[in-house]
Amino acid sequence: MDPESILKQIQLLPPEAQQEVADFVAFLRTKFGEIYPPKKGKKKSVLDCKCIGMWKDREDMKDSSSWVRKLREKEWKRKRG
């Protein structure tokens, strides 16, 4: 059933039944939370993010795996010693 037909059915109910529907909807919102439909629009590429390439001029970041490995080794030696 689409939202418009549901609304029409609710409007045909007596006021006390409409209040029961409203109470039930409030209960369901607390049970399931609010789910917003996904925003429609132009999808952005991750490459458009301003943070992409911010370290491109750093020589120590050319090989990120090596950089992380060295950073971890340095931290592990500091904790052991």
The 8 nearest C-alpha neighbors of each residue, nearest first, counted from 0:
[[1, 4, 5, 2, 3, 6, 8, 7],
 [0, 2, 3, 4, 5, 6, 7, 8],
 [3, 1, 5, 4, 6, 0, 7, 8],
 [2, 4, 6, 5, 1, 7, 0, 8],
 [5, 3, 7, 6, 2, 1, 8, 0],
 [6, 4, 2, 8, 3, 7, 9, 1],
 [5, 7, 9, 3, 4, 8, 2, 10],
 [6, 8, 4, 10, 5, 9, 3, 11],
 [9, 7, 5, 11, 6, 10, 4, 12],
 [8, 10, 6, 11, 12, 7, 17, 5],
 [9, 11, 7, 12, 8, 6, 17, 13],
 [12, 10, 8, 9, 7, 13, 17, 6],
 [11, 13, 9, 10, 16, 17, 14, 8],
 [12, 14, 16, 15, 17, 11, 10, 9],
 [15, 13, 17, 16, 18, 12, 10, 19],
 [14, 16, 18, 17, 13, 19, 12, 20],
 [17, 15, 19, 18, 13, 14, 12, 20],
 [18, 16, 14, 20, 19, 15, 12, 9],
 [17, 19, 21, 15, 16, 20, 22, 14],
 [20, 18, 16, 22, 17, 21, 23, 15],
 [19, 21, 17, 23, 18, 22, 24, 16],
 [22, 20, 18, 24, 19, 23, 25, 17],
 [23, 21, 19, 25, 20, 24, 18, 26],
 [22, 24, 26, 20, 25, 21, 19, 27],
 [23, 25, 27, 21, 26, 22, 20, 28],
 [26, 24, 22, 28, 23, 27, 21, 29],
 [25, 27, 23, 29, 24, 28, 30, 22],
 [28, 26, 30, 24, 29, 25, 31, 23],
 [29, 27, 32, 25, 31, 30, 26, 33],
 [30, 28, 26, 32, 27, 31, 25, 33],
 [29, 31, 27, 28, 32, 26, 25, 33],
 [32, 30, 28, 29, 27, 33, 34, 26],
 [33, 31, 28, 29, 30, 34, 27, 26],
 [32, 34, 28, 35, 31, 29, 27, 30],
 [35, 33, 32, 36, 31, 28, 37, 29],
 [34, 36, 37, 33, 38, 32, 39, 28],
 [35, 37, 38, 34, 39, 33, 40, 32],
 [38, 36, 39, 35, 34, 40, 42, 41],
 [39, 37, 36, 40, 35, 41, 42, 34],
 [40, 38, 37, 41, 42, 36, 43, 35],
 [39, 41, 42, 38, 43, 37, 36, 44],
 [40, 42, 43, 39, 38, 44, 37, 47],
 [43, 41, 40, 44, 39, 45, 38, 47],
 [44, 42, 41, 45, 47, 46, 48, 40],
 [43, 45, 46, 47, 42, 48, 41, 51],
 [44, 46, 47, 48, 43, 51, 49, 50],
 [45, 47, 44, 48, 51, 49, 43, 52],
 [48, 46, 45, 44, 49, 43, 51, 50],
 [47, 49, 46, 50, 45, 51, 44, 43],
 [50, 48, 51, 47, 53, 52, 46, 45],
 [49, 51, 53, 48, 52, 54, 47, 46],
 [52, 50, 49, 53, 48, 46, 47, 45],
 [51, 53, 55, 54, 50, 49, 56, 46],
 [52, 54, 50, 51, 55, 49, 56, 57],
 [55, 53, 52, 57, 56, 60, 51, 50],
 [54, 56, 52, 57, 53, 60, 61, 58],
 [57, 55, 54, 58, 53, 60, 52, 61],
 [58, 56, 54, 60, 59, 55, 61, 53],
 [57, 59, 60, 61, 56, 55, 62, 54],
 [58, 60, 57, 61, 66, 62, 63, 65],
 [61, 59, 63, 62, 58, 57, 66, 54],
 [62, 60, 58, 59, 63, 57, 55, 66],
 [63, 61, 60, 65, 64, 66, 59, 58],
 [62, 64, 66, 60, 65, 61, 67, 59],
 [65, 63, 67, 66, 62, 68, 69, 60],
 [64, 66, 68, 63, 62, 67, 69, 60],
 [65, 67, 63, 69, 64, 68, 70, 62],
 [68, 66, 70, 64, 69, 65, 71, 63],
 [67, 69, 65, 71, 70, 66, 64, 72],
 [70, 68, 72, 66, 71, 67, 73, 65],
 [69, 71, 67, 73, 68, 72, 66, 74],
 [70, 72, 74, 68, 73, 69, 75, 67],
 [73, 71, 69, 75, 74, 70, 76, 68],
 [72, 74, 70, 76, 71, 75, 69, 77],
 [75, 73, 71, 77, 72, 76, 70, 78],
 [74, 76, 72, 78, 77, 73, 71, 79],
 [77, 75, 79, 73, 74, 78, 80, 72],
 [76, 78, 74, 75, 80, 79, 73, 72],
 [79, 77, 75, 76, 80, 74, 73, 72],
 [80, 78, 76, 77, 75, 74, 73, 72],
 [79, 77, 78, 76, 75, 74, 73, 72]]
